[in-house]
Amino acid sequence: MATKTFLKSIVIKDKKSAEKFINALENAENKKAKEVKIDKMVKEISDSETIRKIFIKKKLFLKYSIN
């Protein structure tokens, strides 16, 4: 989830808007998170050179696969 999504300032100007906002929060609180199954092998990388190589490969792949 993008940080901007949950750090947004909210201005409530009237009672009806306040009630809608509270209802939305209460509704969200009652929902369970969906279980996520990861079926791909993953490898965590943190060094910038490896990340750069991955993006270069992807860029080249996209460049030649569009045609």
Contacts in CASP RR format, 6 or more apart in sequence:
PFRMAT RR
TARGET T0000
AUTHOR 0000-0000-0000
METHOD contacts of the structure
MODEL  1
MATKTFLKSIVIKDKKSAEKFINALENAENKKAKEVKIDKMVKEISDSET
IRKIFIKKKLFLKYSIN
10 21 0 8 1.000
12 18 0 8 1.000
12 21 0 8 1.000
45 51 0 8 1.000
45 54 0 8 1.000
END
